[in-house]
Amino acid sequence: MKKIIFMGKSGSGKTTLIEALRGEKLVYRKTQCIDYSDQFMDTPGEYAEGNDLGGALAVYSYEADVVGLVISATDEFCIFPPACAPVANRPVVGVVTKCDEGEARPELAAMRLELCGCDPIFYTSAKTREGIDALLEYLNTP
């Protein structure tokens, strides 16, 4: 199974996505540092939002087989610059979270991830489990 590191802004749903991927009960908790356990690497949103800790994401991404850029379908803006995926030097997938929310705009979030260079893009909801099995299947493919 491929090891994946999830990156995204605070509140994008990275930790909840990992709980859904693991089949755990969804419980909100704030990620304080990089959680490097099993096949999922969870990162604090502050690392992606600021200049000071962005280098840590780059270093930890080398421990993963796949980089997952996470954008909530409810986000007003994208923190990732266009064409950033090739810098990772490994596959970069996009994950749209919170697709089940009332004000969700998953197509807009997916367009932003496409501009980053993500391929493929997964539409997910931790609550309904939409897209969770598809992402797990991708990670289980050699």
Backbone bond lengths (Angstrom), bond angles and torsions (degrees), N, CA, C in turn:
res aa  C-N    CA-C-N  psi(-1)  N-CA   C-N-CA  omega(-1)  CA-C   N-CA-C  phi
1 M - - - 1.447 - - 1.527 108.40 -
2 K 1.331 115.42 137.48 1.460 120.40 -178.99 1.525 111.20 -73.71
3 K 1.331 115.73 143.12 1.462 121.85 174.58 1.531 107.04 -89.76
4 I 1.341 116.65 133.12 1.459 121.63 -177.46 1.527 110.25 -125.49
5 I 1.324 115.73 140.26 1.456 121.95 173.23 1.528 107.56 -108.53
6 F 1.322 115.98 128.22 1.459 121.27 179.17 1.517 109.62 -99.66
7 M 1.332 115.66 130.21 1.461 122.48 178.50 1.524 108.79 -126.85
8 G 1.313 115.90 141.74 1.457 121.16 178.09 1.510 109.39 175.29
9 K 1.313 115.99 172.08 1.460 119.53 -177.67 1.523 110.93 -74.78
10 S 1.301 115.88 165.32 1.461 121.62 177.64 1.522 109.63 -57.66
11 G 1.316 116.21 134.51 1.457 121.07 178.05 1.513 114.74 83.06
12 S 1.328 117.53 5.67 1.468 119.30 -179.22 1.525 112.47 -76.99
13 G 1.326 117.58 -16.17 1.461 120.58 176.49 1.511 114.91 104.21
14 K 1.320 117.83 19.59 1.464 120.75 -178.61 1.521 112.82 -62.35
15 T 1.317 117.01 -50.13 1.467 121.26 -177.42 1.521 110.87 -66.16
16 T 1.307 117.37 -42.40 1.468 121.04 178.62 1.523 110.53 -64.73
17 L 1.331 116.97 -38.42 1.464 120.99 175.82 1.516 110.45 -59.54
18 I 1.323 117.19 -44.83 1.465 120.75 179.55 1.522 110.63 -63.94
19 E 1.318 117.68 -40.58 1.471 120.00 176.64 1.528 110.36 -59.47
20 A 1.333 117.14 -42.11 1.467 120.75 178.57 1.522 110.85 -65.96
21 L 1.329 117.57 -41.05 1.467 121.00 178.72 1.525 111.57 -63.08
22 R 1.317 115.97 -34.89 1.471 120.56 178.57 1.520 112.67 -81.31
23 G 1.329 117.57 -10.84 1.461 121.00 -177.33 1.510 112.90 78.14
24 E 1.320 117.19 21.71 1.462 122.28 -179.16 1.524 111.26 -87.11
25 K 1.312 114.74 164.57 1.455 121.17 172.48 1.527 107.92 -66.44
26 L 1.335 116.44 136.87 1.461 120.81 -179.15 1.517 109.90 -79.23
27 V 1.321 115.13 112.81 1.455 122.10 179.92 1.525 106.99 -132.20
28 Y 1.334 116.67 123.86 1.461 118.18 -179.67 1.519 110.23 -67.86
29 R 1.312 114.82 130.71 1.459 121.15 171.69 1.519 107.23 -148.49
30 K 1.299 115.78 146.11 1.452 122.23 -179.12 1.519 109.25 -89.06
31 T 1.329 116.65 126.10 1.454 121.61 177.18 1.523 108.76 -77.27
32 Q 1.315 116.75 121.01 1.463 122.11 -176.28 1.526 113.60 -94.99
33 C 1.323 116.35 -27.22 1.466 120.82 179.82 1.524 107.06 -149.27
34 I 1.302 117.29 173.25 1.459 119.92 -179.29 1.526 108.73 -65.77
35 D 1.327 115.18 122.44 1.463 122.37 179.48 1.518 107.45 -95.64
36 Y 1.317 115.59 107.32 1.453 123.12 -172.90 1.520 108.69 -107.88
37 S 1.328 117.61 70.38 1.456 120.05 -179.53 1.523 109.93 -127.26
38 D 1.270 116.56 151.16 1.461 127.05 -175.49 1.521 111.42 41.10
39 Q 1.304 118.42 -135.80 1.464 119.99 -175.25 1.530 113.70 -93.32
40 F 1.326 117.64 -4.59 1.463 121.14 -177.67 1.523 110.22 -111.61
41 M 1.317 116.27 128.69 1.456 121.53 176.00 1.520 107.62 -108.54
42 D 1.324 115.76 118.12 1.456 122.55 -179.91 1.525 108.10 -98.94
43 T 1.324 116.44 139.44 1.461 120.85 -178.46 1.518 110.34 -126.90
44 P 1.320 117.38 146.09 1.463 119.86 175.42 1.537 109.98 -68.86
45 G 1.306 116.65 140.40 1.456 121.01 178.74 1.513 112.84 -60.08
46 E 1.311 116.66 -30.48 1.461 120.65 -179.65 1.532 111.88 -60.87
47 Y 1.324 117.11 -27.78 1.465 120.06 179.08 1.530 110.31 -65.75
48 A 1.313 117.25 -36.38 1.470 121.40 -179.42 1.522 112.04 -84.80
49 E 1.324 116.93 -22.75 1.465 120.79 -174.50 1.522 113.56 -85.01
50 G 1.311 117.60 -23.07 1.463 120.36 -175.80 1.512 112.13 -117.37
51 N 1.297 115.97 164.74 1.462 121.42 179.93 1.526 112.76 -79.73
52 D 1.305 117.29 -28.06 1.455 120.85 -173.15 1.528 114.38 -66.03
53 L 1.323 117.61 -37.56 1.464 120.67 -172.61 1.535 113.76 -109.59
54 G 1.324 117.07 2.31 1.467 120.34 179.99 1.513 112.82 -59.98
55 G 1.310 117.12 -33.35 1.460 120.55 178.67 1.515 112.52 -62.50
56 A 1.335 116.60 -32.13 1.468 119.93 178.14 1.528 110.29 -63.26
57 L 1.320 116.97 -37.55 1.466 119.69 177.49 1.521 110.79 -63.49
58 A 1.313 116.49 -41.48 1.462 120.31 179.06 1.524 110.47 -61.54
59 V 1.323 116.72 -44.98 1.457 120.76 -179.17 1.528 110.64 -64.05
60 Y 1.319 117.36 -47.79 1.467 120.52 -179.02 1.523 112.17 -67.49
61 S 1.325 118.16 -27.85 1.465 119.74 -179.45 1.524 111.29 -62.87
62 Y 1.330 117.08 -24.87 1.459 119.67 178.15 1.521 112.60 -71.44
63 E 1.326 117.61 -13.63 1.462 121.86 176.20 1.529 111.86 -86.14
64 A 1.335 116.67 -7.39 1.465 121.56 -176.36 1.527 110.56 -106.55
65 D 1.322 114.80 156.18 1.463 120.78 174.42 1.522 110.87 -85.48
66 V 1.333 115.51 -27.91 1.460 122.08 -175.59 1.525 108.30 -138.61
67 V 1.332 115.93 142.60 1.460 121.81 172.69 1.522 107.54 -103.84
68 G 1.312 116.79 131.42 1.463 121.86 177.44 1.512 110.43 -113.32
69 L 1.328 117.48 113.37 1.463 121.66 174.86 1.521 107.24 -89.01
70 V 1.330 116.05 125.65 1.468 122.11 -173.74 1.522 109.82 -112.31
71 I 1.329 114.87 126.98 1.462 121.66 174.62 1.520 107.35 -131.00
72 S 1.311 116.15 131.34 1.458 120.91 175.89 1.523 109.45 -74.76
73 A 1.318 116.00 143.05 1.468 120.71 176.31 1.522 111.60 -67.77
74 T 1.329 116.82 -8.06 1.464 121.07 178.81 1.528 112.63 -103.29
75 D 1.339 117.15 -2.15 1.472 120.73 -178.22 1.525 111.31 -66.82
76 E 1.313 115.07 140.83 1.468 121.32 178.28 1.522 112.07 -82.91
77 F 1.329 117.07 -22.48 1.458 120.36 -177.64 1.520 109.57 -149.09
78 C 1.316 114.88 168.34 1.468 121.90 -179.41 1.525 108.62 -114.31
79 I 1.322 117.38 132.72 1.459 120.52 179.49 1.530 112.41 -88.10
80 F 1.324 117.29 -10.35 1.459 120.87 -176.92 1.534 110.53 -90.82
81 P 1.328 117.94 135.28 1.465 119.76 178.40 1.524 111.59 -77.47
82 P 1.320 117.11 154.49 1.466 119.75 176.00 1.526 110.99 -58.34
83 A 1.304 115.41 147.52 1.465 123.70 175.67 1.530 113.20 58.84
84 C 1.331 118.08 33.03 1.464 120.74 179.60 1.525 112.89 -85.92
85 A 1.318 118.71 -19.66 1.466 121.50 -174.97 1.522 114.49 -59.79
86 P 1.339 119.95 -41.40 1.474 118.55 -178.01 1.526 114.52 -60.98
87 V 1.316 118.03 -21.77 1.462 121.44 179.69 1.524 111.24 -65.58
88 A 1.329 117.63 -25.75 1.465 121.77 -176.42 1.517 113.49 -68.60
89 N 1.325 117.58 -23.37 1.463 121.16 178.57 1.525 112.84 60.34
90 R 1.331 116.32 29.81 1.462 124.43 175.19 1.527 106.38 -162.16
91 P 1.315 119.42 168.01 1.469 119.67 -179.61 1.532 111.72 -58.39
92 V 1.317 115.44 138.70 1.463 121.87 177.13 1.523 108.08 -123.63
93 V 1.322 115.42 117.96 1.461 120.85 178.35 1.518 108.75 -105.09
94 G 1.312 115.17 155.56 1.452 120.95 175.42 1.519 109.75 -106.27
95 V 1.316 115.99 142.15 1.464 121.08 177.88 1.516 108.30 -130.09
96 V 1.327 115.18 117.47 1.465 121.17 174.37 1.518 106.56 -95.25
97 T 1.325 116.53 120.42 1.462 121.68 -179.64 1.523 110.59 -103.77
98 K 1.308 115.49 169.18 1.474 123.59 175.80 1.525 112.73 58.68
99 C 1.331 116.19 36.84 1.467 120.96 -179.59 1.526 112.55 -66.46
100 D 1.323 117.43 -17.04 1.464 122.15 -177.53 1.529 112.91 -89.97
101 E 1.326 118.40 -5.41 1.467 121.07 -178.23 1.529 110.61 -69.12
102 G 1.325 116.36 150.16 1.461 121.42 -177.50 1.515 114.76 -59.96
103 E 1.338 117.05 -40.20 1.459 121.38 -178.17 1.529 112.37 -95.10
104 A 1.316 117.15 16.00 1.466 121.94 -176.14 1.521 111.82 -66.39
105 R 1.328 114.47 142.68 1.464 122.62 173.57 1.528 108.10 -130.67
106 P 1.338 116.31 72.99 1.468 119.36 -175.04 1.528 114.03 -62.16
107 E 1.324 117.53 -31.23 1.463 119.87 -179.87 1.521 110.86 -66.05
108 L 1.330 117.24 -38.98 1.464 121.18 177.85 1.526 110.57 -65.55
109 A 1.327 116.79 -44.02 1.470 120.53 178.05 1.528 110.48 -62.28
110 A 1.326 117.26 -41.92 1.467 120.82 179.33 1.525 110.93 -64.64
111 M 1.320 117.53 -38.73 1.461 121.13 178.01 1.533 110.00 -61.37
112 R 1.310 116.29 -41.27 1.469 120.41 178.27 1.527 110.76 -63.33
113 L 1.324 116.89 -41.14 1.467 120.54 178.74 1.529 111.37 -68.17
114 E 1.321 116.89 -35.85 1.465 120.60 175.70 1.523 110.14 -62.15
115 L 1.335 116.75 -41.27 1.466 120.74 178.04 1.523 111.84 -62.81
116 C 1.329 115.92 -29.95 1.465 120.32 176.92 1.520 111.38 -71.69
117 G 1.320 116.84 -24.01 1.457 121.74 -177.40 1.513 113.97 103.83
118 C 1.336 117.30 14.08 1.468 121.33 -179.95 1.522 111.24 -71.29
119 D 1.334 115.46 138.17 1.457 120.90 176.44 1.521 108.40 -160.95
120 P 1.316 117.06 119.12 1.459 130.58 2.37 1.532 111.93 -83.95
121 I 1.327 114.23 179.51 1.464 121.62 176.72 1.523 107.79 -120.77
122 F 1.328 115.68 132.31 1.461 122.47 -178.97 1.525 109.28 -110.84
123 Y 1.328 116.05 132.26 1.467 122.76 174.54 1.515 106.86 -96.78
124 T 1.332 117.52 122.36 1.459 119.44 -173.91 1.525 113.22 -132.35
125 S 1.311 113.70 159.70 1.460 123.20 168.87 1.521 106.55 -144.54
126 A 1.301 116.49 120.16 1.467 119.81 178.51 1.523 110.97 -67.15
127 K 1.334 116.71 -33.02 1.471 120.65 -178.18 1.521 111.93 -69.79
128 T 1.344 117.60 -46.81 1.461 121.18 -176.94 1.529 112.50 -93.80
129 R 1.345 116.72 -8.71 1.469 124.61 -176.37 1.520 113.17 68.27
130 E 1.318 117.32 14.91 1.462 120.75 175.13 1.527 109.12 -58.84
131 G 1.321 117.27 130.03 1.447 122.79 175.23 1.523 115.85 77.35
132 I 1.313 118.36 -9.53 1.465 121.57 -177.53 1.531 110.52 -65.65
133 D 1.327 117.04 -46.51 1.461 120.43 -179.69 1.528 111.53 -64.99
134 A 1.333 117.31 -36.68 1.467 120.39 178.85 1.528 111.05 -64.63
135 L 1.315 116.89 -40.89 1.466 120.63 178.04 1.528 110.64 -67.01
136 L 1.321 117.70 -42.17 1.469 120.69 176.70 1.526 111.26 -62.26
137 E 1.318 116.86 -40.68 1.464 120.62 178.36 1.522 110.44 -61.74
138 Y 1.324 116.85 -42.37 1.470 120.97 177.41 1.530 110.39 -59.74
139 L 1.325 116.43 -45.11 1.454 121.01 -178.25 1.528 112.38 -68.88
140 N 1.312 117.71 -24.74 1.458 121.75 -179.96 1.523 112.63 -88.49
141 T 1.326 117.99 -5.85 1.453 121.62 179.50 1.523 108.93 -83.61
142 P 1.328 117.05 130.56 1.482 119.38 -179.07 1.521 112.52 -63.10
